[in-house]
């Protein structure tokens, strides 16, 4: 087993001759809504300090997979599942799992920014306050650190008391990212976070992900294959509810193992 310093400076290569303990392990996982299977027998590992992109055409199960990782699908009464999802070796679907705590540990950023109708500052401290943090100095530090991690601090440091709705769409998306980071998660799930953003805002989100992977496991669902190629270490290709292949991003995009992956990447369908 390599030590933490070594692991920070090597690429994550599944099957190489060193051992990295996965942060999340998905085993034979299937998901259904109203008895219709949306995911079929997914087996996938998500490692510490990596950016895993998930690509594939619409209705391939990408968002369902993402929402399964922090049990958001539980909110749909028609949802059922088979298999396991392990976080640090513990099944997240075990009866004794604290689901709100799970969702804090596995934070999620959505495609459409959802700023709360308050100030920039109050948007970020909402979660920490709900968890019982009252120290102003600690909350101030959380705001600054979260905004810096989301590459937004320099743009809003003098505007923290202004309404969050005054921000541009790209800034609001980064504010939502900062709000997730303020809860100090361990895994970040991003569901097409740049789908409605301009190129400059997209670049800032991708810049943030480069820094954030030093602390988090990041799973990025994107319909933009170019973004996946730029902003991930490994890429998984989902098609019609199945995981077709997963590997180092460079390998998947230059020498995919499956013809269906090649056809999707080269634009023959999707």
TORMAR-296645 format. One record per residue (C-alpha): x, y, z; residue in three letters; chain. Coordinates in steps of 0.1 Angstrom, whole numbers, plus 5000, padded with zeros to 4 digits. Layout:
+------+------+------+------+-------+
:   xx :   yy :   zz : rest : kette :
+------+------+------+------+-------+
:    X :    Y :    Z :  Ala :     A :
...
+------+------+------+------+-------+
//
This chain:
+------+------+------+------+-------+
:   xx :   yy :   zz : rest : kette :
+------+------+------+------+-------+
: 5000 : 5000 : 5000 :  Unk :     A :
: 5014 : 5034 : 4990 :  Unk :     A :
: 5014 : 5062 : 5015 :  Unk :     A :
: 4992 : 5093 : 5011 :  Unk :     A :
: 5021 : 5114 : 4996 :  Unk :     A :
: 5028 : 5089 : 4969 :  Unk :     A :
: 4991 : 5085 : 4961 :  Unk :     A :
: 4987 : 5122 : 4955 :  Unk :     A :
: 5014 : 5121 : 4928 :  Unk :     A :
: 5004 : 5091 : 4907 :  Unk :     A :
: 4976 : 5086 : 4883 :  Unk :     A :
: 4947 : 5064 : 4894 :  Unk :     A :
: 4949 : 5032 : 4873 :  Unk :     A :
: 4926 : 5004 : 4881 :  Unk :     A :
: 4944 : 4971 : 4880 :  Unk :     A :
: 4979 : 4985 : 4884 :  Unk :     A :
: 5003 : 4969 : 4908 :  Unk :     A :
: 4995 : 4990 : 4938 :  Unk :     A :
: 4964 : 4991 : 4960 :  Unk :     A :
: 4941 : 5021 : 4965 :  Unk :     A :
: 4910 : 5016 : 4986 :  Unk :     A :
: 4879 : 5028 : 4968 :  Unk :     A :
: 4859 : 5055 : 4984 :  Unk :     A :
: 4827 : 5042 : 4969 :  Unk :     A :
: 4822 : 5006 : 4956 :  Unk :     A :
: 4791 : 4998 : 4935 :  Unk :     A :
: 4784 : 4960 : 4933 :  Unk :     A :
: 4758 : 4945 : 4909 :  Unk :     A :
: 4736 : 4975 : 4914 :  Unk :     A :
: 4703 : 4977 : 4896 :  Unk :     A :
: 4676 : 5004 : 4899 :  Unk :     A :
: 4640 : 5004 : 4889 :  Unk :     A :
: 4611 : 5028 : 4888 :  Unk :     A :
: 4576 : 5012 : 4888 :  Unk :     A :
: 4593 : 4979 : 4880 :  Unk :     A :
: 4610 : 4993 : 4849 :  Unk :     A :
: 4648 : 4988 : 4852 :  Unk :     A :
: 4668 : 5019 : 4845 :  Unk :     A :
: 4701 : 5006 : 4857 :  Unk :     A :
: 4713 : 4970 : 4852 :  Unk :     A :
: 4741 : 4953 : 4872 :  Unk :     A :
: 4764 : 4982 : 4876 :  Unk :     A :
: 4799 : 4974 : 4890 :  Unk :     A :
: 4821 : 5004 : 4895 :  Unk :     A :
: 4846 : 5018 : 4919 :  Unk :     A :
: 4851 : 5055 : 4927 :  Unk :     A :
: 4885 : 5064 : 4942 :  Unk :     A :
: 4898 : 5091 : 4965 :  Unk :     A :
: 4912 : 5122 : 4948 :  Unk :     A :
: 4899 : 5115 : 4914 :  Unk :     A :
: 4875 : 5130 : 4889 :  Unk :     A :
: 4853 : 5103 : 4873 :  Unk :     A :
: 4832 : 5115 : 4843 :  Unk :     A :
: 4801 : 5096 : 4833 :  Unk :     A :
: 4790 : 5100 : 4797 :  Unk :     A :
: 4764 : 5086 : 4775 :  Unk :     A :
: 4732 : 5095 : 4756 :  Unk :     A :
: 4700 : 5107 : 4773 :  Unk :     A :
: 4680 : 5081 : 4792 :  Unk :     A :
: 4711 : 5060 : 4797 :  Unk :     A :
: 4707 : 5060 : 4835 :  Unk :     A :
: 4735 : 5085 : 4843 :  Unk :     A :
: 4714 : 5108 : 4866 :  Unk :     A :
: 4697 : 5078 : 4882 :  Unk :     A :
: 4731 : 5064 : 4890 :  Unk :     A :
: 4742 : 5097 : 4905 :  Unk :     A :
: 4710 : 5100 : 4926 :  Unk :     A :
: 4715 : 5065 : 4939 :  Unk :     A :
: 4748 : 5073 : 4954 :  Unk :     A :
: 4732 : 5096 : 4980 :  Unk :     A :
: 4698 : 5080 : 4981 :  Unk :     A :
: 4679 : 5108 : 4965 :  Unk :     A :
: 4660 : 5082 : 4945 :  Unk :     A :
: 4644 : 5072 : 4978 :  Unk :     A :
: 4622 : 5102 : 4975 :  Unk :     A :
: 4604 : 5085 : 4946 :  Unk :     A :
: 4579 : 5059 : 4960 :  Unk :     A :
: 4582 : 5038 : 4928 :  Unk :     A :
: 4620 : 5034 : 4932 :  Unk :     A :
: 4635 : 5000 : 4941 :  Unk :     A :
: 4670 : 4987 : 4939 :  Unk :     A :
: 4692 : 4955 : 4940 :  Unk :     A :
: 4728 : 4951 : 4948 :  Unk :     A :
: 4751 : 4973 : 4970 :  Unk :     A :
: 4766 : 5008 : 4972 :  Unk :     A :
: 4794 : 5009 : 4997 :  Unk :     A :
: 4808 : 5041 : 5012 :  Unk :     A :
: 4840 : 5034 : 5030 :  Unk :     A :
: 4830 : 4998 : 5031 :  Unk :     A :
: 4795 : 5003 : 5046 :  Unk :     A :
: 4764 : 4997 : 5025 :  Unk :     A :
: 4745 : 5030 : 5022 :  Unk :     A :
: 4712 : 5011 : 5020 :  Unk :     A :
: 4716 : 4994 : 5053 :  Unk :     A :
: 4687 : 5001 : 5077 :  Unk :     A :
: 4709 : 5019 : 5103 :  Unk :     A :
: 4723 : 5045 : 5078 :  Unk :     A :
: 4715 : 5081 : 5088 :  Unk :     A :
: 4703 : 5093 : 5054 :  Unk :     A :
: 4706 : 5131 : 5061 :  Unk :     A :
: 4742 : 5125 : 5072 :  Unk :     A :
: 4749 : 5104 : 5041 :  Unk :     A :
: 4737 : 5133 : 5019 :  Unk :     A :
: 4760 : 5156 : 5038 :  Unk :     A :
: 4789 : 5133 : 5031 :  Unk :     A :
: 4779 : 5129 : 4995 :  Unk :     A :
: 4770 : 5163 : 4983 :  Unk :     A :
: 4753 : 5170 : 4950 :  Unk :     A :
: 4753 : 5199 : 4925 :  Unk :     A :
: 4725 : 5201 : 4900 :  Unk :     A :
: 4723 : 5214 : 4864 :  Unk :     A :
: 4702 : 5244 : 4873 :  Unk :     A :
: 4715 : 5267 : 4901 :  Unk :     A :
: 4691 : 5270 : 4930 :  Unk :     A :
: 4702 : 5300 : 4950 :  Unk :     A :
: 4681 : 5306 : 4981 :  Unk :     A :
: 4663 : 5340 : 4983 :  Unk :     A :
: 4689 : 5354 : 5008 :  Unk :     A :
: 4723 : 5370 : 5007 :  Unk :     A :
: 4754 : 5354 : 4993 :  Unk :     A :
: 4767 : 5349 : 5029 :  Unk :     A :
: 4734 : 5334 : 5042 :  Unk :     A :
: 4732 : 5310 : 5013 :  Unk :     A :
: 4765 : 5294 : 5023 :  Unk :     A :
: 4760 : 5294 : 5061 :  Unk :     A :
: 4725 : 5279 : 5059 :  Unk :     A :
: 4737 : 5243 : 5060 :  Unk :     A :
: 4763 : 5248 : 5088 :  Unk :     A :
: 4738 : 5267 : 5109 :  Unk :     A :
: 4713 : 5239 : 5105 :  Unk :     A :
: 4739 : 5215 : 5118 :  Unk :     A :
: 4744 : 5236 : 5149 :  Unk :     A :
: 4774 : 5259 : 5141 :  Unk :     A :
: 4769 : 5293 : 5156 :  Unk :     A :
: 4804 : 5308 : 5159 :  Unk :     A :
: 4806 : 5339 : 5137 :  Unk :     A :
: 4843 : 5335 : 5132 :  Unk :     A :
: 4839 : 5299 : 5121 :  Unk :     A :
: 4810 : 5307 : 5098 :  Unk :     A :
: 4831 : 5336 : 5083 :  Unk :     A :
: 4860 : 5312 : 5076 :  Unk :     A :
: 4836 : 5286 : 5060 :  Unk :     A :
: 4822 : 5313 : 5037 :  Unk :     A :
: 4857 : 5324 : 5026 :  Unk :     A :
: 4871 : 5290 : 5022 :  Unk :     A :
: 4841 : 5276 : 5003 :  Unk :     A :
: 4840 : 5306 : 4979 :  Unk :     A :
: 4877 : 5303 : 4973 :  Unk :     A :
: 4873 : 5266 : 4965 :  Unk :     A :
: 4845 : 5274 : 4941 :  Unk :     A :
: 4866 : 5301 : 4924 :  Unk :     A :
: 4842 : 5328 : 4934 :  Unk :     A :
: 4857 : 5346 : 4963 :  Unk :     A :
: 4875 : 5374 : 4943 :  Unk :     A :
: 4843 : 5383 : 4925 :  Unk :     A :
: 4820 : 5385 : 4956 :  Unk :     A :
: 4842 : 5392 : 4986 :  Unk :     A :
: 4828 : 5428 : 4989 :  Unk :     A :
: 4792 : 5418 : 4981 :  Unk :     A :
: 4785 : 5391 : 5007 :  Unk :     A :
: 4754 : 5409 : 5020 :  Unk :     A :
: 4739 : 5413 : 4985 :  Unk :     A :
: 4711 : 5390 : 4974 :  Unk :     A :
: 4724 : 5359 : 4957 :  Unk :     A :
: 4699 : 5364 : 4929 :  Unk :     A :
: 4719 : 5394 : 4918 :  Unk :     A :
: 4747 : 5371 : 4906 :  Unk :     A :
: 4750 : 5359 : 4870 :  Unk :     A :
: 4740 : 5323 : 4862 :  Unk :     A :
: 4776 : 5311 : 4862 :  Unk :     A :
: 4782 : 5328 : 4895 :  Unk :     A :
: 4751 : 5313 : 4910 :  Unk :     A :
: 4762 : 5278 : 4900 :  Unk :     A :
: 4796 : 5284 : 4917 :  Unk :     A :
: 4777 : 5297 : 4947 :  Unk :     A :
: 4757 : 5265 : 4948 :  Unk :     A :
: 4790 : 5246 : 4947 :  Unk :     A :
: 4804 : 5267 : 4976 :  Unk :     A :
: 4772 : 5259 : 4995 :  Unk :     A :
: 4778 : 5222 : 4991 :  Unk :     A :
: 4814 : 5226 : 5001 :  Unk :     A :
: 4805 : 5244 : 5033 :  Unk :     A :
: 4790 : 5212 : 5046 :  Unk :     A :
: 4824 : 5195 : 5042 :  Unk :     A :
: 4814 : 5165 : 5021 :  Unk :     A :
: 4837 : 5137 : 5012 :  Unk :     A :
: 4822 : 5130 : 4977 :  Unk :     A :
: 4810 : 5155 : 4952 :  Unk :     A :
: 4783 : 5146 : 4926 :  Unk :     A :
: 4778 : 5170 : 4897 :  Unk :     A :
: 4749 : 5165 : 4874 :  Unk :     A :
: 4756 : 5184 : 4842 :  Unk :     A :
: 4767 : 5214 : 4862 :  Unk :     A :
: 4778 : 5234 : 4831 :  Unk :     A :
: 4749 : 5226 : 4808 :  Unk :     A :
: 4735 : 5261 : 4809 :  Unk :     A :
: 4767 : 5281 : 4813 :  Unk :     A :
: 4788 : 5302 : 4790 :  Unk :     A :
: 4823 : 5290 : 4781 :  Unk :     A :
: 4840 : 5314 : 4807 :  Unk :     A :
: 4818 : 5301 : 4836 :  Unk :     A :
: 4823 : 5265 : 4824 :  Unk :     A :
: 4861 : 5270 : 4825 :  Unk :     A :
: 4858 : 5283 : 4861 :  Unk :     A :
: 4839 : 5253 : 4872 :  Unk :     A :
: 4864 : 5230 : 4855 :  Unk :     A :
: 4892 : 5250 : 4872 :  Unk :     A :
: 4876 : 5244 : 4905 :  Unk :     A :
: 4874 : 5207 : 4899 :  Unk :     A :
: 4912 : 5205 : 4894 :  Unk :     A :
: 4918 : 5218 : 4929 :  Unk :     A :
: 4889 : 5201 : 4945 :  Unk :     A :
: 4901 : 5166 : 4935 :  Unk :     A :
: 4929 : 5169 : 4960 :  Unk :     A :
: 4903 : 5166 : 4988 :  Unk :     A :
: 4873 : 5149 : 4973 :  Unk :     A :
: 4861 : 5120 : 4951 :  Unk :     A :
: 4843 : 5138 : 4922 :  Unk :     A :
: 4817 : 5122 : 4899 :  Unk :     A :
: 4808 : 5144 : 4870 :  Unk :     A :
: 4778 : 5135 : 4847 :  Unk :     A :
: 4781 : 5154 : 4815 :  Unk :     A :
: 4766 : 5152 : 4780 :  Unk :     A :
: 4796 : 5171 : 4767 :  Unk :     A :
: 4823 : 5146 : 4757 :  Unk :     A :
: 4848 : 5174 : 4752 :  Unk :     A :
: 4843 : 5184 : 4788 :  Unk :     A :
: 4847 : 5148 : 4800 :  Unk :     A :
: 4880 : 5146 : 4780 :  Unk :     A :
: 4892 : 5179 : 4796 :  Unk :     A :
: 4879 : 5175 : 4832 :  Unk :     A :
: 4883 : 5139 : 4843 :  Unk :     A :
: 4909 : 5113 : 4852 :  Unk :     A :
: 4887 : 5083 : 4843 :  Unk :     A :
: 4855 : 5081 : 4822 :  Unk :     A :
: 4826 : 5056 : 4824 :  Unk :     A :
: 4803 : 5052 : 4794 :  Unk :     A :
: 4766 : 5043 : 4802 :  Unk :     A :
: 4742 : 5031 : 4775 :  Unk :     A :
: 4706 : 5021 : 4781 :  Unk :     A :
: 4712 : 5015 : 4818 :  Unk :     A :
: 4744 : 4995 : 4814 :  Unk :     A :
: 4780 : 5004 : 4821 :  Unk :     A :
: 4797 : 4996 : 4788 :  Unk :     A :
: 4832 : 5004 : 4799 :  Unk :     A :
: 4853 : 5025 : 4823 :  Unk :     A :
: 4889 : 5034 : 4821 :  Unk :     A :
: 4915 : 5062 : 4821 :  Unk :     A :
: 4900 : 5091 : 4802 :  Unk :     A :
: 4928 : 5092 : 4776 :  Unk :     A :
: 4924 : 5055 : 4769 :  Unk :     A :
: 4886 : 5057 : 4766 :  Unk :     A :
: 4888 : 5086 : 4742 :  Unk :     A :
: 4917 : 5074 : 4721 :  Unk :     A :
: 4915 : 5036 : 4722 :  Unk :     A :
: 4881 : 5025 : 4736 :  Unk :     A :
: 4876 : 4988 : 4742 :  Unk :     A :
: 4841 : 4987 : 4729 :  Unk :     A :
: 4828 : 4996 : 4695 :  Unk :     A :
: 4797 : 5013 : 4710 :  Unk :     A :
: 4819 : 5036 : 4730 :  Unk :     A :
: 4838 : 5046 : 4699 :  Unk :     A :
: 4806 : 5052 : 4680 :  Unk :     A :
: 4792 : 5075 : 4707 :  Unk :     A :
: 4824 : 5094 : 4712 :  Unk :     A :
: 4828 : 5100 : 4674 :  Unk :     A :
: 4792 : 5112 : 4672 :  Unk :     A :
: 4776 : 5083 : 4653 :  Unk :     A :
: 4747 : 5083 : 4679 :  Unk :     A :
: 4736 : 5101 : 4710 :  Unk :     A :
+------+------+------+------+-------+
//
